[in-house]
Structures are given as structure tokens and as C-alpha cells.
Amino acid sequence: MTEIANAPPLLAARSLSFSRDDRPVFEALDFEVGAGEALLVRGGNGAGKTTLLRVLAGLLEADGGTVAVAGTPVARAMRAGTMAYLGHLPGLKADLDAVENLEFLARLQGCRESQDVARALALVGLAAHAHLPVRQMSAGQKKRLSLARLWMSPARLWLLDEPYANLDLQGIELVNRMVRAQLDDGGAALVTTHGAYAAPPVRTRELALATVA
Ligand SMILES: Nc1ncnc2c1ncn2[C@@H]1O[C@H](COP(=O)(O)OP(=O)(O)OP(=O)(O)O)[C@@H](O)[C@H]1O
């Protein structure tokens, strides 16, 4: 118990800043999220939520500040190996089917213990579409396939950008169940939202980003 209480946060950002064309999108952000916690990143359209997650994931370079994972600062190029990022663009191969995509991604990112493609597809409700090419999938089916990919990732830290977008009610509940299971398992999740949906029922911190006029 003491050991867990003294453990460094799973993710800590210090003085994190990012600008575009010399205009700050966010400046000197300080926040952290511990094992078993979710951080809800709130803000209106254009507030910088996607930009923040892309900076954290190492897809964009910060102007300044540090990102530490489990107490160790991690350089931008190394961050993809420590986090699983669910973005707006699913990053799936359109010509491959669901199984082929997940097998390819498992080879690339590794796979969480005791998981496999068939189980992940069943979890997200795509078992009947295992051999459907991604280009023939609906937006919600693609999102579900991205969720299967997330579920298979061995990363403890999840960065979820508008995870509810394109999902029906069962899909929204699925995301919340997945987040809860990940946190129960000692992981953490950052979740962006416009605030339109209820936060998953887990221990949650909030980070509000202001829209720069
Ligand atoms: N590729 C880009 N090139 C230039 N400016 C960009 C780019 N992507 C985003 N921006 C700008 O950066 C700011 C933050 O955008 P971002 O997408 O991070 O906001 P957001 O909070 O995720 O918005 P939304 O809720 O609408 O998805 C906005 O002013 C946006 O116009």
C-alpha cells in the first residue's frame, strides 16, 4: 500500500508548451495522472486538446517542458513505446481486413498478455466482421477496430482523443468499460471531451484548456 502511495505518477507533464505560428496553443501546463486514474481533458473546439495528446504521444514536438512516464523523463522519439494513442484518424490499413490489421499492429506494438485478435474483436463487437476490409467498414466499425487495437496494446497509459466519436450507445458504454478495466489493472487514461458525455465512472482528474481568442 505504502509502495503504491509513494509511486511516481504514471504520467507527469511539467511546463509543457506548444505554439503554432508563434501563437501559443497551450503554455506552461503542469499536470499528472497516477495509476488507476483518468484525466479528463476538457475544452471547446480549437482549445488544443488534440494538440496536447499529439505532443504527449510524441507526434508533435513541444516548445518546452518535460514529459515523464512512471517518474522517468521520456524523449519525444521514445514516447510511442510507452503509450497507446487513439486519435481521430484510426491509422488502419484500408486494404486489410480486421484480423490482418490487428495481427500487423500486434507485431508492431506487441500484445498484452493473455490477449489475442479473436478475443479483442469479440470484445468490441466485431467478431462477425473479422474478414471485412477496413475500407468497407462504417466509421463506428473503424472506431471499434481501433478500440480492439487499443485493448491489445501492452501500454499502461492510454491517450484517448474523443473516444466516443462515431460510437452508438453500446460503443460508448464499451469505452467506459475498457477504461475502467485498464485503470483497475493499474493503468491510466487521458480522455479528451467537449463535455458532451459523462465521464467514465472512475477516479477522475480534470484539466481544462482555454480557447485562445
Ligand atoms: N495541422 C494544423 N495546422 C495549423 N493549425 C492547426 C493544425 N491543427 C490544429 N491547428 C490549430 O491549433 C489549435 C488547436 O487545435 P486542436 O485540434 O488541438 O483543438 P481541439 O481542442 O482538439 O479541438 P476540437 O474540439 O475542435 O477537436 C486550433 O486553433 C487549430 O486551428
PDBQT file of the ligand as one rigid body, heavy atoms in Angstrom, charges set to zero:
ROOT
HETATM    1  N1  LIG A 301      -2.329  20.964 -38.651  1.00  0.00    +0.000 N 
HETATM    2  C1  LIG A 301      -2.599  22.177 -38.164  1.00  0.00    +0.000 A 
HETATM    3  N2  LIG A 301      -2.041  23.272 -38.711  1.00  0.00    +0.000 NA
HETATM    4  C2  LIG A 301      -2.274  24.503 -38.213  1.00  0.00    +0.000 A 
HETATM    5  N3  LIG A 301      -3.065  24.740 -37.153  1.00  0.00    +0.000 NA
HETATM    6  C3  LIG A 301      -3.648  23.700 -36.570  1.00  0.00    +0.000 A 
HETATM    7  C4  LIG A 301      -3.455  22.363 -37.029  1.00  0.00    +0.000 A 
HETATM    8  N4  LIG A 301      -4.147  21.525 -36.239  1.00  0.00    +0.000 NA
HETATM    9  C5  LIG A 301      -4.763  22.305 -35.319  1.00  0.00    +0.000 A 
HETATM   10  N5  LIG A 301      -4.464  23.604 -35.506  1.00  0.00    +0.000 N 
HETATM   11  C6  LIG A 301      -4.923  24.723 -34.688  1.00  0.00    +0.000 C 
HETATM   12  O1  LIG A 301      -4.469  24.510 -33.354  1.00  0.00    +0.000 OA
HETATM   13  C7  LIG A 301      -5.492  24.885 -32.417  1.00  0.00    +0.000 C 
HETATM   14  C8  LIG A 301      -5.818  23.706 -31.520  1.00  0.00    +0.000 C 
HETATM   15  O2  LIG A 301      -6.400  22.672 -32.323  1.00  0.00    +0.000 OA
HETATM   16  P1  LIG A 301      -6.775  21.248 -31.717  1.00  0.00    +0.000 P 
HETATM   17  O3  LIG A 301      -7.156  20.373 -32.854  1.00  0.00    +0.000 OA
HETATM   18  O4  LIG A 301      -5.691  20.813 -30.814  1.00  0.00    +0.000 OA
HETATM   19  O5  LIG A 301      -8.057  21.628 -30.827  1.00  0.00    +0.000 OA
HETATM   20  P2  LIG A 301      -9.130  20.678 -30.128  1.00  0.00    +0.000 P 
HETATM   21  O6  LIG A 301      -9.317  21.218 -28.733  1.00  0.00    +0.000 OA
HETATM   22  O7  LIG A 301      -8.754  19.258 -30.248  1.00  0.00    +0.000 OA
HETATM   23  O8  LIG A 301     -10.411  20.995 -30.998  1.00  0.00    +0.000 OA
HETATM   24  P3  LIG A 301     -11.736  20.137 -31.373  1.00  0.00    +0.000 P 
HETATM   25  O9  LIG A 301     -12.532  20.027 -30.106  1.00  0.00    +0.000 OA
HETATM   26  O10 LIG A 301     -12.409  21.020 -32.370  1.00  0.00    +0.000 OA
HETATM   27  O11 LIG A 301     -11.312  18.818 -31.936  1.00  0.00    +0.000 OA
HETATM   28  C9  LIG A 301      -6.663  25.385 -33.249  1.00  0.00    +0.000 C 
HETATM   29  O12 LIG A 301      -6.616  26.795 -33.279  1.00  0.00    +0.000 OA
HETATM   30  C10 LIG A 301      -6.425  24.808 -34.617  1.00  0.00    +0.000 C 
HETATM   31  O13 LIG A 301      -6.914  25.681 -35.620  1.00  0.00    +0.000 OA
ENDROOT
TORSDOF 0
